[in-house]
Amino acid sequence: MVREFTLGPATREAYGATLVELGKTNPNVVVVDADLSKSTYTAKFGKEFPDRFFNVGIAEANMVGIAGGLAHSGKIPFCSSFACFLVNKGYDQLRIAVAYPRENVKVVSSHGGISIGEDGPSQQSIEDVALMCTLPGFVVCVPADEAQAKDLVRRAAAHQGPVYLRTGRPKVAKVYDGGEFPFGKMRQLEEGTDLTIVANGLMVAEALKAHDALKEEGITARVLDGYCVKPLDAEAVTRASLETGAFVVAEEHSRFGGLGSVVAQCLAQHAPAPIEQVCVEDTYAESGSPQQLLEKYGLTWTHIVTAAKRVVQRKGGPTRREPPAGAADKATESEPHPFEV
Amino acid sequence: MSLTIDELKAKALQIRRDAIGMIAAAGSGHPGGSLSEADLLAALWFRVMKHDPKNPQWAGRDRFILSKGHGCPSLYSAMAHAGYFDPAILPTLRKLGSPLQGHPDRRFIPALEASTGSLGNGLSIGIGIAHALKLDRSDARVWVMLGDGECQEGQVWEASMYAGAHRMENLTAIVDYNKKQLDDMVKHILPLDPLGGKFAAMNWHVLEIDGHNMAMVVEALEESRKVKGRPVAVIAHTITGKGVSFMENDPKWHGVAPTKEEATRALAELGV
């Protein structure tokens, strides 16, 4: 039997609540949003502290530039919108007005991943983590649940330098009761020796369920919460490689440039081991309920179990493998499967 | 610093000489826009702006952002002669290890209020600074200099709409309207006129001036301080390459450095 979780608030709700808390204790905390404050949950801050809340309208580029200017003048701006709009539309400004001058801006997106559901691919962000990781100096984190999101938001405010946090739309499993989640670290949730599952965001709960299912089949999986994608906890990854020798990395993000990529890069450099990714393949998703989409696009604990069995088989064997059977079905026909490019 | 009109003209000439020398020594850069903005920079740094070179981080200082970052040779010259750094380093422009980067870079010169070079960014950053100054009850002013070609960037109009709607009275945008961009005349690429009308429609107080008439420049910039309830757009009509006959009004000189021989001729025209 796999464990069951209580459903807790969405990580975006945790963000909104923590912002209000920060606003009360730190007069330098200010918020900029681009007409999505009811969805990003910054509206609560706006109601409590109207003079420190700037709703710029539907103009993400201007919003990020304003955040850079506010930070330049000693404020601690939290800058929010949907992940796809904030990062993609504001990218030049994230680069020029924030990352390059190393301004103290906290970029907190909501609606990361495909689990936003019915609104469809134009609103679903599968590229943001990769884009943010390439900006020098940014800390990049993907919280799994309410407690972790709250800690990371507080930590972002206390940190000197740019931070990106990706929150999500749906209510998510409560993984933690509380705790400390320092940047640059991973949290080990289960011990195991046959393989290591690294996951973040809503895939952490799925990783724990997969751990339980694998245990029933005699496979023990170490589970690491990779909530901080950058800087990566290379020490935890290397140790896991030496002690378990195989990896599954699970994330609600494109195969390219997210947690899977940075873990693979770390392994290749420090302690090579076979790795499988459970992620969004090289395709956009579609409309549907969050659960339907997570199942169709391969982001559930059963997908992690399948990948885990595959990677355990590869241990000690050839590290190159054929494309998984049926994997090409996930991509639309016009797009090449990642193993073919 | 509060120089007379004649003294400001001399500063502008010095800025032009430095810019030509620096760009020629670097072998690359943007002479056209560096020359067109020189009078505006002289007026700002030697008369209009409140600032203290001995205390570059003074909280009460006016903030200046060169959003058209490619015009930085003239800015570096103005700041050097104002006392922010030794004019002797001006010839190191664009050289490895020099603080005088090819486009303004705060990491090397903290007195620069923004790192720019990707066009369209400066006005939004200026708005953020202007908001922060109001929150801190400062009466300091934010000055953002834009290029005319830069005004083709959508972000400029996001920012312009925002500043007008929010009645940001502590903000002045100065457009160095030299009518040239890299590929051709602005009017042949994407016309901007009526440029003042666009800002006015977004609730800005608009002043249109001859950007090479020093008395007019000073008057407009000083007037902009007194405007209440609205941001101020100073549309400064200028001439690309101003002061060097063979560079004037020729878009070719937007982003090409003069050869040694051309630089000598240019400097001779500038009285060197």
Interface residues (C-beta under 8 A of the other chain):
Chain A: V30 D51 R52 F54 V56 G57 A59 A61 N62 M63 V64 G65 I66 A67 G68 G69 L70 A71 H72 S73 G74 K75 P77 D92 Q93 R95 I96 A97 Y100 P101 R102
Chain B: D105 R106 R107 E113 A114 S115 T116 G117 S118 G120 N121 L123 S124 I125 G126 I127 G128 I129 A130 H131 A132 L133 L135 D136 G154 Q155 E158 A159 M161 Y162
